[in-house]
Amino acid sequence: LIDPRGNAQDICETFVNSCVLNYRFRDAIKIIELWQADFTNDPLPHYYLGRILEHQGDWENSAREFSAALEVSPAHIPSAYNLARVKLSHNQVDAALENYRLCTKYQKEHAAALVGIARCLRMKQDANAARAALKTAQQVPELQRLKDFRAVGDPAYVASNAILLELGQLELTSGNYKQAVAYLEEALERNPKDRKSV
């Protein structure tokens, strides 16, 4: 960083990623503060700070950072997605749906966002629209699906069964128990460690 040679943002991102992976959040936040001060038009420092704050349970400030990232760059899909997840965790379904849809505005068939949209629609009791969103997500090639989930900060194991898990929840809510069990069993088979499928 003393002599970044035009690569300061990349250096900051790499350092912050490394700190986060090793749970060195204080070190990461120090770099993020410098990053934010030097590159005010970069959404990434807000995004990474949002992820750290979310991990620490500071939902309010986490949402504020994701919103700040979107003010800087409205097309920053990871910030829109993570803000949607925070909103959904606080039962703000309409706000979450709006942010998931923002993701698909900039990437029409974003698999992770489509699953989020389906979850919101299920919670709003719009089963047909939820099924349509999941059908679109299923048509996304598997490698792209994995890429979509990873790009928003979700690990590969989430991508492996997210669509099946949501299909299972949707059919369970709709009272189609036999179909729900089939989807949830397949979700569990793909990711045996996923307790949500059990």
GUDRENGU-372627 format. One line per field, with one value per residue: residue number from 1; residue in three letters; y, z, x of N, C-alpha, C in turn. Coordinates in nm, 4 decimals. Layout:
<nodes>
k	c(NUM ...)
r	c(ALA ...)
npy	c(Y ...)
npz	c(Z ...)
npx	c(X ...)
capy	c(Y ...)
capz	c(Z ...)
capx	c(X ...)
cpy	c(Y ...)
cpz	c(Z ...)
cpx	c(X ...)
</nodes>
This chain:
<nodes>
k	c(1 2 3 4 5 6 7 8 9 10 11 12 13 14 15 16 17 18 19 20 21 22 23 24 25 26 27 28 29 30 31 32 33 34 35 36 37 38 39 40 41 42 43 44 45 46 47 48 49 50 51 52 53 54 55 56 57 58 59 60 61 62 63 64 65 66 67 68 69 70 71 72 73 74 75 76 77 78 79 80 81 82 83 84 85 86 87 88 89 90 91 92 93 94 95 96 97 98 99 100 101 102 103 104 105 106 107 108 109 110 111 112 113 114 115 116 117 118 119 120 121 122 123 124 125 126 127 128 129 130 131 132 133 134 135 136 137 138 139 140 141 142 143 144 145 146 147 148 149 150 151 152 153 154 155 156 157 158 159 160 161 162 163 164 165 166 167 168 169 170 171 172 173 174 175 176 177 178 179 180 181 182 183 184 185 186 187 188 189 190 191 192 193 194 195 196 197 198)
r	c(LEU ILE ASP PRO ARG GLY ASN ALA GLN ASP ILE CYS GLU THR PHE VAL ASN SER CYS VAL LEU ASN TYR ARG PHE ARG ASP ALA ILE LYS ILE ILE GLU LEU TRP GLN ALA ASP PHE THR ASN ASP PRO LEU PRO HIS TYR TYR LEU GLY ARG ILE LEU GLU HIS GLN GLY ASP TRP GLU ASN SER ALA ARG GLU PHE SER ALA ALA LEU GLU VAL SER PRO ALA HIS ILE PRO SER ALA TYR ASN LEU ALA ARG VAL LYS LEU SER HIS ASN GLN VAL ASP ALA ALA LEU GLU ASN TYR ARG LEU CYS THR LYS TYR GLN LYS GLU HIS ALA ALA ALA LEU VAL GLY ILE ALA ARG CYS LEU ARG MET LYS GLN ASP ALA ASN ALA ALA ARG ALA ALA LEU LYS THR ALA GLN GLN VAL PRO GLU LEU GLN ARG LEU LYS ASP PHE ARG ALA VAL GLY ASP PRO ALA TYR VAL ALA SER ASN ALA ILE LEU LEU GLU LEU GLY GLN LEU GLU LEU THR SER GLY ASN TYR LYS GLN ALA VAL ALA TYR LEU GLU GLU ALA LEU GLU ARG ASN PRO LYS ASP ARG LYS SER VAL)
npy	c(-0.1213 0.1173 0.1649 0.1296 0.1292 0.1852 -0.0185 -0.0102 -0.0495 -0.3186 -0.4389 -0.3679 -0.5054 -0.7744 -0.7973 -0.7447 -0.9540 -1.1720 -1.1192 -1.1404 -1.4101 -1.5221 -1.4363 -1.1930 -0.9326 -0.6710 -0.5830 -0.5913 -0.3943 -0.1629 -0.1347 -0.1105 0.1369 0.3139 0.2575 0.3411 0.6156 0.6919 0.6085 0.7091 0.6555 0.3858 0.0942 -0.1330 -0.1186 -0.0428 -0.2579 -0.4796 -0.4006 -0.4041 -0.6802 -0.7753 -0.6454 -0.7576 -1.0250 -0.9893 -0.9382 -0.6854 -0.5631 -0.3290 -0.1320 -0.2810 -0.3014 -0.0307 0.0090 -0.1558 -0.0195 0.2226 0.1420 0.0872 0.3411 0.4573 0.2870 0.1829 -0.0516 -0.2528 -0.5676 -0.7636 -0.6060 -0.5263 -0.7777 -0.8757 -0.6791 -0.7280 -0.9815 -0.9164 -0.7510 -0.9353 -1.1115 -0.9646 -0.9694 -0.7908 -0.8110 -0.6959 -0.4932 -0.6511 -0.8038 -0.6037 -0.5378 -0.7825 -0.7973 -0.5814 -0.6857 -0.8641 -0.6842 -0.5906 -0.8223 -1.0409 -1.3199 -1.4019 -1.6448 -1.6755 -1.4470 -1.4936 -1.7133 -1.5874 -1.4039 -1.5848 -1.6881 -1.4628 -1.4202 -1.6547 -1.6107 -1.4048 -1.5386 -1.5980 -1.8371 -1.9304 -1.7356 -1.7590 -2.0223 -1.9843 -1.8145 -1.9868 -2.1855 -2.0469 -2.0037 -2.2682 -2.3168 -2.1866 -2.2488 -2.4891 -2.4210 -2.1439 -2.0840 -2.1526 -1.9629 -1.7272 -1.7447 -1.7491 -1.4976 -1.3232 -1.3730 -1.6140 -1.9473 -2.2370 -2.4688 -2.3772 -2.3015 -2.5515 -2.6747 -2.4871 -2.4131 -2.6458 -2.6694 -2.4400 -2.4985 -2.7191 -2.5981 -2.4296 -2.6095 -2.7359 -2.5275 -2.4926 -2.7160 -2.9480 -3.2134 -3.4593 -3.3998 -3.1981 -3.3402 -3.4982 -3.3043 -3.1951 -3.4171 -3.4646 -3.2271 -3.2585 -3.4794 -3.3704 -3.1886 -3.2968 -3.1832 -2.9770 -2.8517 -2.7381 -2.8878 -3.1151)
npz	c(0.0000 0.0468 -0.1836 -0.4187 -0.6967 -0.8693 -0.8045 -0.5706 -0.4851 -0.5512 -0.3906 -0.1369 -0.1376 -0.1556 0.0822 0.2756 0.2240 0.2958 0.5696 0.6600 0.6044 0.7941 1.0269 1.1263 1.2012 1.3033 1.1871 0.9218 0.9180 0.9691 0.7300 0.5534 0.6315 0.5480 0.2770 0.2091 0.2550 0.0628 -0.1806 -0.2647 -0.4450 -0.4695 -0.4277 -0.2873 -0.0288 0.1460 0.1081 0.2054 0.4709 0.5499 0.5347 0.7392 0.9652 0.9607 1.0148 1.2756 1.3965 1.3935 1.2678 1.1857 1.1219 0.9352 0.7259 0.6661 0.5579 0.3278 0.1895 0.1516 -0.0231 -0.2463 -0.3041 -0.3997 -0.6147 -0.7895 -0.9346 -0.8036 -0.7463 -0.5364 -0.3003 -0.3115 -0.2965 -0.0446 0.1231 0.0806 0.1990 0.4689 0.5200 0.4843 0.6914 0.8973 0.8570 0.6690 0.4128 0.1671 0.1199 0.0989 -0.1279 -0.3209 -0.3308 -0.4088 -0.6616 -0.7746 -0.8199 -1.0313 -1.2215 -1.3177 -1.3795 -1.5448 -1.5125 -1.2502 -1.0449 -0.7577 -0.6677 -0.7823 -0.6346 -0.3884 -0.4525 -0.5002 -0.2411 -0.1022 -0.2404 -0.1773 0.0951 0.0747 -0.0051 -0.2747 -0.4572 -0.7247 -0.8684 -0.7270 -0.7913 -1.0651 -1.0612 -0.9465 -1.1398 -1.3493 -1.2292 -1.2140 -1.4778 -1.5254 -1.6142 -1.4353 -1.3591 -1.3861 -1.1982 -0.9617 -0.9757 -0.9519 -0.6874 -0.5411 -0.6086 -0.4605 -0.2086 -0.0946 0.0063 -0.1858 -0.1119 -0.0455 -0.2890 -0.4024 -0.3239 -0.2947 -0.4607 -0.4666 -0.1950 -0.1499 -0.3220 -0.1867 0.0536 -0.0496 -0.1565 0.0780 0.2226 0.0535 0.1009 -0.0339 0.0504 -0.0150 -0.2478 -0.1419 0.0429 -0.1344 -0.2737 -0.0568 0.0376 -0.1793 -0.1724 0.0698 0.0073 -0.1780 -0.0198 0.2577 0.5045 0.5488 0.7676 0.7342 0.5533 0.6822)
npx	c(0.0818 0.2090 0.3492 0.1560 0.1329 -0.0847 -0.2572 -0.4022 -0.6730 -0.7205 -0.5283 -0.6216 -0.8676 -0.7854 -0.6371 -0.8365 -1.0164 -0.8545 -0.8175 -1.0841 -1.1391 -0.9765 -1.0876 -0.9969 -1.1132 -1.0786 -0.8385 -0.9167 -1.1172 -0.9666 -0.8210 -1.0345 -1.1410 -0.9387 -0.9467 -1.2082 -1.1787 -0.9915 -1.0985 -1.3730 -1.5747 -1.6013 -1.7856 -1.7119 -1.5652 -1.7736 -1.9441 -1.7894 -1.7544 -2.0188 -2.0691 -1.9012 -2.0097 -2.2635 -2.1998 -2.1177 -2.3528 -2.4582 -2.7045 -2.8383 -2.6386 -2.5049 -2.6954 -2.7034 -2.4481 -2.4573 -2.6554 -2.5243 -2.3242 -2.4823 -2.5725 -2.3431 -2.2920 -2.5430 -2.5767 -2.4460 -2.4558 -2.3907 -2.4207 -2.6901 -2.8132 -2.7258 -2.8279 -3.0963 -3.1160 -3.0645 -3.2822 -3.4900 -3.4397 -3.5330 -3.7952 -3.8925 -4.0393 -4.1321 -3.9414 -3.7125 -3.7774 -3.7804 -3.5076 -3.3912 -3.5034 -3.3771 -3.1273 -3.1818 -3.2485 -3.0108 -2.8775 -3.0388 -3.1064 -3.0162 -2.9221 -2.9085 -3.0443 -3.2947 -3.3824 -3.4057 -3.6093 -3.8179 -3.8467 -3.9389 -4.1808 -4.3139 -4.3503 -4.5248 -4.7398 -4.7758 -4.7733 -4.7638 -4.6162 -4.3790 -4.3024 -4.2574 -4.0336 -3.8456 -3.8380 -3.7184 -3.4699 -3.3792 -3.3224 -3.0905 -2.7573 -2.5576 -2.2892 -2.2939 -2.4866 -2.3517 -2.1484 -2.2992 -2.4012 -2.1621 -2.0602 -2.2123 -2.1345 -2.2140 -2.1413 -2.0267 -2.1676 -2.4185 -2.5239 -2.5513 -2.7904 -2.9906 -3.2106 -3.3682 -3.4235 -3.5793 -3.7914 -3.8940 -3.9781 -4.1718 -4.3647 -4.4329 -4.5512 -4.7658 -4.9125 -4.8590 -4.7448 -4.6162 -4.4706 -4.3143 -4.1542 -4.0084 -3.8539 -3.7110 -3.5706 -3.4033 -3.2606 -3.1259 -2.9721 -2.7971 -2.6645 -2.5666 -2.5048 -2.6745 -2.8922 -3.1400 -3.2790 -3.3515)
capy	c(0.0000 0.2326 0.1859 0.0387 0.1302 0.1821 -0.1378 0.0040 -0.1097 -0.4641 -0.4768 -0.3574 -0.6139 -0.8996 -0.7956 -0.7556 -1.0925 -1.2589 -1.0940 -1.1943 -1.5561 -1.5601 -1.3738 -1.0776 -0.8260 -0.5398 -0.5477 -0.5666 -0.2653 -0.0563 -0.1180 -0.0622 0.2806 0.3812 0.2323 0.4302 0.7539 0.7179 0.5737 0.7356 0.6058 0.2396 0.0340 -0.2517 -0.1063 -0.0454 -0.3962 -0.5659 -0.3603 -0.4572 -0.8254 -0.7930 -0.6031 -0.8591 -1.1404 -0.9539 -0.9208 -0.5439 -0.5624 -0.1931 -0.0709 -0.3633 -0.2545 0.1049 -0.0015 -0.2070 0.0916 0.3199 0.0850 0.1032 0.4837 0.4784 0.2075 0.1151 -0.1812 -0.3468 -0.6794 -0.8225 -0.5207 -0.5362 -0.9118 -0.8874 -0.5914 -0.8028 -1.0876 -0.8526 -0.7066 -1.0544 -1.1664 -0.8811 -0.9832 -0.6794 -0.8898 -0.6091 -0.4285 -0.7561 -0.8360 -0.4921 -0.5476 -0.9004 -0.7607 -0.4911 -0.7744 -0.9181 -0.5724 -0.5791 -0.9553 -1.0912 -1.4559 -1.4214 -1.7597 -1.6507 -1.3470 -1.5581 -1.7934 -1.4892 -1.3547 -1.6928 -1.6952 -1.3491 -1.4432 -1.7594 -1.5476 -1.3208 -1.6360 -1.5979 -1.9620 -1.9426 -1.6487 -1.8178 -2.1372 -1.9312 -1.7655 -2.1032 -2.2518 -1.9689 -2.0320 -2.4044 -2.3159 -2.1291 -2.3577 -2.5139 -2.3444 -2.0044 -2.0791 -2.1520 -1.8326 -1.6263 -1.7534 -1.7090 -1.3539 -1.2472 -1.4109 -1.7422 -2.0576 -2.3316 -2.5669 -2.3145 -2.3099 -2.6903 -2.7229 -2.3741 -2.4158 -2.7598 -2.6370 -2.3446 -2.5720 -2.7991 -2.5077 -2.3800 -2.7155 -2.7574 -2.4182 -2.5115 -2.8365 -3.0610 -3.2719 -3.5644 -3.3316 -3.1266 -3.4389 -3.5380 -3.1953 -3.1800 -3.5324 -3.4419 -3.1180 -3.3179 -3.5674 -3.2852 -3.1223 -3.3692 -3.1030 -2.8705 -2.8855 -2.6862 -2.9905 -3.2276)
capz	c(0.0000 0.0441 -0.3258 -0.4817 -0.8430 -0.9358 -0.7665 -0.4299 -0.4574 -0.5553 -0.2721 -0.0230 -0.1442 -0.1238 0.2244 0.3528 0.2069 0.3762 0.7109 0.6873 0.6062 0.9167 1.1378 1.1781 1.1603 1.3374 1.0818 0.7991 0.9307 0.9547 0.5869 0.4913 0.6595 0.4563 0.1427 0.1924 0.2516 -0.0611 -0.3003 -0.2227 -0.5453 -0.4762 -0.3365 -0.2181 0.1155 0.2166 0.1002 0.2973 0.6078 0.5724 0.5616 0.8720 1.0647 0.9621 1.0857 1.4171 1.4472 1.3917 1.1475 1.1444 1.0539 0.8177 0.6227 0.6290 0.4697 0.1976 0.1256 0.1090 -0.1431 -0.3575 -0.3389 -0.4807 -0.7371 -0.7856 -1.0034 -0.7294 -0.7127 -0.4031 -0.1945 -0.3201 -0.2505 0.0995 0.1873 0.0750 0.3004 0.6003 0.5309 0.4982 0.8262 0.9877 0.8116 0.5810 0.2889 0.0494 0.0992 0.0514 -0.2650 -0.4051 -0.3497 -0.4919 -0.7990 -0.8232 -0.8726 -1.1622 -1.3164 -1.3762 -1.4335 -1.5546 -1.4595 -1.1391 -0.9749 -0.6136 -0.6510 -0.8172 -0.5173 -0.2905 -0.4990 -0.4752 -0.0956 -0.0675 -0.2981 -0.0942 0.2196 0.0400 -0.0449 -0.4202 -0.4901 -0.8694 -0.9056 -0.6649 -0.8757 -1.1915 -1.0331 -0.9251 -1.2697 -1.4209 -1.1643 -1.2522 -1.6164 -1.5283 -1.6106 -1.2997 -1.3317 -1.3690 -1.0691 -0.8607 -0.9870 -0.9001 -0.5412 -0.4891 -0.6318 -0.3559 -0.0797 -0.0436 -0.0266 -0.2894 -0.0617 -0.0494 -0.4293 -0.4426 -0.2978 -0.2597 -0.5388 -0.4168 -0.0595 -0.1595 -0.3804 -0.0781 0.1442 -0.1221 -0.1615 0.2166 0.2510 -0.0305 0.1445 -0.1208 0.1385 -0.0829 -0.3359 -0.0534 0.0958 -0.2455 -0.2950 0.0598 0.0406 -0.2812 -0.1212 0.1738 -0.0614 -0.2398 0.0857 0.3804 0.6250 0.5558 0.8661 0.6906 0.4748 0.7684)
capx	c(0.0000 0.2985 0.3781 0.0602 0.1489 -0.2145 -0.3338 -0.4400 -0.8033 -0.7038 -0.4508 -0.7145 -0.9662 -0.7169 -0.6036 -0.9612 -1.0646 -0.7688 -0.8510 -1.2172 -1.1275 -0.9065 -1.1593 -0.9212 -1.2043 -1.0229 -0.7417 -0.9936 -1.1865 -0.8656 -0.7939 -1.1589 -1.1523 -0.8452 -0.9999 -1.3228 -1.1315 -0.9169 -1.1773 -1.5111 -1.6694 -1.5909 -1.8833 -1.6603 -1.5398 -1.9024 -1.9938 -1.7153 -1.7864 -2.1534 -2.0597 -1.8407 -2.1081 -2.3694 -2.1437 -2.1100 -2.4887 -2.4973 -2.7884 -2.8740 -2.5243 -2.4792 -2.7886 -2.6610 -2.3304 -2.5008 -2.7271 -2.4222 -2.2615 -2.5765 -2.5747 -2.2227 -2.3041 -2.6739 -2.5706 -2.3610 -2.5447 -2.3689 -2.4763 -2.8368 -2.8492 -2.7045 -2.9258 -3.2229 -3.1113 -3.0779 -3.4223 -3.5736 -3.4173 -3.6127 -3.9338 -3.9292 -4.0483 -4.1439 -3.8112 -3.6222 -3.8162 -3.7357 -3.3622 -3.3623 -3.5403 -3.2729 -3.0215 -3.2216 -3.2522 -2.8769 -2.8448 -3.1762 -3.1236 -2.9225 -2.9809 -2.9243 -3.1507 -3.4218 -3.4227 -3.4509 -3.7392 -3.9139 -3.8694 -4.0259 -4.3134 -4.3756 -4.3923 -4.6402 -4.8427 -4.7934 -4.7045 -4.7422 -4.5041 -4.2595 -4.2650 -4.2040 -3.8979 -3.7595 -3.8224 -3.6167 -3.3415 -3.3382 -3.2755 -2.9559 -2.6576 -2.5073 -2.1676 -2.3335 -2.5544 -2.2463 -2.0822 -2.3923 -2.4045 -2.0308 -2.0414 -2.2820 -2.0777 -2.2636 -2.0500 -2.0700 -2.2649 -2.5509 -2.5681 -2.5769 -2.9264 -3.0790 -3.3352 -3.4465 -3.4678 -3.6901 -3.9042 -3.9499 -4.0499 -4.2893 -4.4655 -4.4759 -4.6446 -4.8848 -4.9824 -4.8236 -4.6431 -4.5396 -4.3748 -4.2214 -4.0584 -3.9200 -3.7582 -3.6241 -3.4796 -3.3002 -3.1766 -3.0414 -2.8774 -2.6950 -2.5879 -2.6044 -2.4805 -2.7737 -2.9946 -3.2699 -3.3450 -3.3880)
cpy	c(0.1264 0.2676 0.0956 0.0298 0.1130 0.0653 -0.1314 -0.0649 -0.2625 -0.5143 -0.4747 -0.4743 -0.7473 -0.9085 -0.8165 -0.8966 -1.1884 -1.2430 -1.1566 -1.3472 -1.6063 -1.4945 -1.2605 -0.9513 -0.6867 -0.4921 -0.5135 -0.4295 -0.1484 -0.0283 -0.0623 0.0885 0.3613 0.3735 0.3278 0.5751 0.7880 0.6951 0.5855 0.6831 0.4540 0.1779 -0.0767 -0.2319 -0.1064 -0.1887 -0.4863 -0.5299 -0.4096 -0.6046 -0.8516 -0.7590 -0.7026 -0.9817 -1.1146 -0.9286 -0.7765 -0.5198 -0.4220 -0.1271 -0.1502 -0.3169 -0.1155 0.1004 -0.0552 -0.0982 0.1965 0.2711 0.1047 0.2496 0.5167 0.4093 0.1272 -0.0237 -0.2837 -0.4595 -0.7393 -0.7390 -0.5280 -0.6694 -0.9231 -0.7949 -0.6601 -0.9098 -1.0313 -0.8098 -0.8268 -1.1161 -1.0866 -0.8723 -0.8644 -0.7343 -0.8013 -0.5410 -0.5293 -0.7888 -0.7279 -0.5017 -0.6711 -0.8688 -0.6627 -0.5726 -0.8218 -0.8080 -0.5634 -0.7121 -1.0356 -1.2271 -1.4856 -1.5272 -1.7327 -1.5519 -1.4067 -1.6449 -1.7006 -1.4328 -1.4580 -1.7027 -1.5830 -1.3713 -1.5527 -1.6991 -1.4546 -1.4051 -1.6277 -1.7178 -1.9730 -1.8587 -1.7024 -1.9362 -2.0900 -1.8826 -1.8821 -2.1808 -2.1799 -1.9971 -2.1703 -2.4093 -2.2526 -2.2446 -2.3675 -2.4322 -2.1966 -1.9849 -2.0671 -2.0162 -1.7225 -1.6257 -1.7071 -1.5581 -1.2685 -1.2904 -1.5395 -1.8540 -2.1556 -2.4276 -2.5088 -2.3263 -2.4510 -2.7340 -2.6119 -2.3792 -2.5280 -2.7321 -2.5418 -2.4089 -2.6560 -2.7144 -2.4573 -2.4843 -2.7484 -2.6521 -2.4357 -2.6365 -2.9570 -3.1390 -3.3778 -3.5017 -3.2571 -3.2207 -3.4794 -3.4306 -3.1844 -3.2967 -3.5151 -3.3305 -3.1707 -3.4090 -3.4863 -3.2177 -3.1833 -3.2884 -2.9942 -2.9103 -2.8357 -2.7907 -3.1028 -3.2114)
cpz	c(0.0000 -0.1005 -0.4087 -0.6332 -0.9159 -0.8977 -0.6237 -0.3975 -0.4563 -0.4325 -0.1483 -0.0212 -0.1052 0.0253 0.3101 0.3432 0.2946 0.5255 0.7477 0.6973 0.7348 1.0418 1.2039 1.1386 1.1920 1.2301 0.9521 0.8037 0.9176 0.8072 0.5153 0.5120 0.5684 0.3126 0.1137 0.1775 0.1179 -0.1880 -0.2679 -0.3211 -0.5620 -0.3782 -0.2478 -0.0700 0.1978 0.2210 0.2023 0.4432 0.6457 0.6067 0.7009 0.9813 1.0756 1.0399 1.2369 1.4787 1.4530 1.2639 1.0950 1.0662 0.9304 0.7007 0.5732 0.5321 0.3310 0.1201 0.0740 -0.0167 -0.2649 -0.3979 -0.4300 -0.6165 -0.7331 -0.8496 -0.9284 -0.6717 -0.5747 -0.2884 -0.1930 -0.2623 -0.0983 0.1787 0.1897 0.1829 0.4416 0.6225 0.5559 0.6371 0.9319 0.9407 0.7303 0.4382 0.1652 0.0163 0.0450 -0.0946 -0.3621 -0.4334 -0.4289 -0.6386 -0.8598 -0.8827 -1.0138 -1.2663 -1.3899 -1.4274 -1.4314 -1.4888 -1.3522 -1.0464 -0.8268 -0.5877 -0.6824 -0.7026 -0.4067 -0.3249 -0.4695 -0.3261 -0.0514 -0.1181 -0.2218 0.0348 0.1987 -0.0123 -0.1940 -0.4758 -0.6392 -0.9160 -0.8476 -0.7474 -1.0065 -1.1729 -1.0159 -1.0545 -1.3525 -1.3627 -1.2025 -1.3931 -1.6327 -1.5218 -1.4738 -1.2657 -1.3103 -1.2356 -0.9555 -0.8576 -0.9266 -0.7476 -0.4807 -0.4998 -0.5247 -0.2158 -0.0197 -0.0836 -0.1267 -0.2390 -0.0573 -0.1900 -0.4665 -0.4224 -0.2710 -0.3325 -0.4879 -0.2785 -0.0636 -0.2233 -0.2731 0.0179 0.0801 -0.1255 -0.0216 0.2558 0.1750 0.0063 0.0571 -0.0538 0.0702 -0.1717 -0.2533 -0.0010 -0.0130 -0.2696 -0.1791 0.0741 -0.0608 -0.2377 -0.0171 0.1133 -0.1233 -0.1358 0.2209 0.5092 0.6455 0.6494 0.8265 0.6131 0.5607 0.8221)
cpx	c(0.0851 0.3325 0.2869 0.0680 0.0162 -0.3032 -0.3874 -0.5725 -0.7951 -0.6289 -0.5412 -0.8123 -0.9041 -0.6857 -0.7283 -1.0176 -0.9865 -0.8001 -0.9850 -1.2118 -1.0618 -0.9656 -1.0801 -0.9982 -1.1503 -0.9255 -0.8135 -1.0587 -1.0894 -0.8379 -0.9167 -1.1740 -1.0608 -0.8961 -1.1160 -1.2781 -1.0655 -0.9980 -1.3264 -1.6150 -1.6656 -1.6917 -1.8263 -1.6273 -1.6682 -1.9576 -1.9234 -1.7423 -1.9265 -2.1512 -2.0039 -1.9418 -2.2232 -2.3230 -2.1410 -2.2476 -2.5355 -2.5791 -2.8140 -2.7603 -2.4826 -2.5659 -2.7493 -2.5426 -2.3685 -2.5744 -2.6294 -2.3511 -2.3503 -2.5926 -2.4571 -2.2363 -2.4346 -2.6742 -2.4856 -2.4477 -2.5170 -2.4268 -2.6291 -2.8840 -2.8378 -2.7964 -3.0624 -3.2265 -3.1290 -3.2230 -3.5143 -3.5595 -3.4936 -3.7582 -3.9840 -3.9349 -4.0532 -4.0118 -3.7099 -3.6497 -3.7680 -3.5862 -3.3218 -3.3932 -3.4409 -3.1574 -3.0566 -3.2407 -3.1187 -2.8222 -2.9743 -3.1965 -3.0185 -2.9827 -3.0064 -3.0375 -3.2870 -3.4734 -3.4735 -3.5875 -3.8471 -3.9472 -3.9640 -4.1679 -4.3879 -4.4296 -4.5122 -4.7573 -4.8771 -4.7150 -4.6730 -4.6240 -4.3733 -4.2099 -4.2009 -4.0602 -3.8007 -3.7365 -3.7162 -3.4786 -3.2886 -3.2803 -3.1372 -2.8545 -2.5896 -2.3826 -2.1985 -2.4045 -2.4524 -2.1767 -2.1692 -2.3940 -2.2724 -2.0111 -2.1095 -2.2388 -2.1291 -2.1680 -2.1112 -2.1761 -2.4065 -2.6089 -2.6114 -2.7208 -3.0284 -3.2127 -3.4252 -3.5030 -3.5877 -3.8129 -3.9745 -4.0318 -4.1791 -4.4008 -4.5189 -4.5804 -4.7760 -4.9641 -4.9572 -4.7098 -4.5564 -4.4320 -4.2701 -4.1138 -3.9590 -3.8128 -3.6596 -3.5265 -3.3670 -3.2048 -3.0782 -2.9351 -2.7638 -2.6073 -2.6278 -2.5856 -2.5849 -2.8880 -3.1325 -3.3496 -3.4005 -3.5295)
</nodes>
